[in-house]
């Protein structure tokens, strides 16, 4: 059982992964896909005159503020455009893919964080009406039902919250929770970088191995989006997933390469 | 087994239907929902600077021309926004809804019509690159798998075509094909009119019954969107569906009302 997540950052090309997934599915492998869509969401949100809003919290870390209108744009791009286009491409390659958002069957269920703290001019403000949440439970029975019938689930945020509304959930952490729930042999997280780098400007500075019991050893090199990726990876390994590989989507056969160790292996 | 389709025309409010579906699901009824999204698609397409394109064919009938950009907007609104919002609302009412587009598992599969004839200034032109298709096969095994496990499928166009691409399919005809494939006891098609009217400006001119063996008897009253609705209804009854009711979505308990005969019953 392999779970593979492909990010939605700028410059990530899903074609090579989809072809590789089709080959491995044809060879009989049990697979689940998870995807992002952040770059396209930002593009559509700008085009609709509702650009993404980012806030800086007291810790200094940036986060997205998701009001209802932003959530609906997020759903349009993730669950509508990106998900359907990936499923269409897999179907065209004879893979019986089924797209699901985390709302479907409460596939990704957790707590809503309805407010976010924002520091502006040194003052902390509370912004209410945020549609962000965590993934605390995965409906693995729904995934097993589909997998046992031969389908390949293609999963997208948002998730469903205890507050009765859909919420933006982090795709990397969602992939980690899915891999854990399915007791996957491996979770592969693909993006536009070759893995965790000591120097983000130097691909040859790749860190080939992270000990899931001692992630603090690489803490100095963890920046920006890599926080969620590494956090999701460590939790997944601690939760029983065989290994997690952070690797590049933009190489031939990206899933094969990652599973052969081309990337940062968290174990 | 009941299949209910709610249109996406202007002024159609899904709230009453969703509450009614939740009640009937809680009472143990086997249900499938199908929905449209045309008005919201037109709104988003305008906002994105890619307004809907309509052409007039040699028969004088108007049809939509769906280029790739339009298809992707269509997917964003139907499979992204409208579908996810309906599933979210059902989940909030404790219904284990699962949203699917016709691309998922080739749920709605058929032939692509890649070109459309357009009459302009008396000359017929062929427009290529259309993404429109028919529904010739329904993956009823996927629906039965979900229904048997207690889920309520919520289905949206597009469909998948023999050409390997997603296509815009008519929602009413898709609902008819789904009801036929599931051998449904009834198909209810809800919109912003109370049924087939002799005079579209007079709701009291409702035609209460259409004989599925003699639909030509009401042909003088069939206009615009009612063509597809009645065609879908007649084919469904001919295909074995117990009865089809065309009725209003904008009444309290719209599904109960339609099943009690409030609307145009095709049988």
Interface residues (C-beta under 8 A of the other chain):
Chain A: X44 X47 X48 X49 X72 X75 X76 X77 X78 X79 X80 X81 X83 X84 X85 X87 X88 X91 X92 X96 X97 X98 X99 X100 X101 X103 X104 X105 X106 X141 X142 X145 X146 X149 X151 X158 X160 X164 X165 X166
Chain B: X44 X47 X48 X49 X72 X75 X76 X77 X78 X79 X80 X81 X83 X84 X85 X87 X88 X91 X92 X96 X97 X98 X99 X100 X101 X103 X104 X105 X106 X141 X142 X145 X146 X149 X151 X158 X160 X164 X165 X166
